[in-house]
Amino acid sequence: MTTRTDPLTLEVVELIGTVVARYHEEYDRAAAEHSLTGAQARVLGLLALEPTPMRKIAVKLKCEPSNVTGIVDRLETRGLVERRPDPADRRVKLAAATETGARTARELRDSLNFAREPLAGLSDGERTVLRDLLRRMLGEA
């Protein structure tokens, strides 16, 4: 695979970087409104979807399991998550959002307007093309 360095490719890479940076800035700002770090908000968001083993959270976030343990400890202290045995394997502990944690995750997700507002200006067809191109870039075509 050859690396493209033509001006159009470089501009697209720069635009993607700007979008990612703006998303992270808004995400961190929204997290701070709930007295959470960005990492805590991301873990809480994952756990609001389904109870998950700590190791799997680490894989999804591409970080060390010990980091996830510290994040879950802090979320648990605030009553946003709880640890429970996995019904399929009681040796495994699942982290799960509490009712308060799920509500906080929902409020946080609902407050993220950075991507939704500009996307609202695109037609269904344009959003479909953008989604398909992003999936292709990620190898999910």
C-alpha angles and dihedrals in degrees: 000000000000123000113238116222100170117131095255093053091047090050092050091049090050091049092049089050091051092050091050093047092050091047092052092047092053092042092052091046091050090047091051090055085064092043090251132128118235090254092051090049092050092050091047090049091053093047092049087064095052142332107273137190113250093240091055090051089053091051092049092049093039094232140115118285089234089061090053090050091056093047092048090047091056093045090048091051088056092049094246097116138021135199118234136169117266107248089216094052117012090198088068121077119214123205112219135180115249119224089267091047093051090050091049091049090050092049090048093049091046092053094057103100100153095094099027097056097053091040090055087065091061124083121244088256093052092048090049091051091047092049092048093048092049091049090050091050088053092049093248097116 
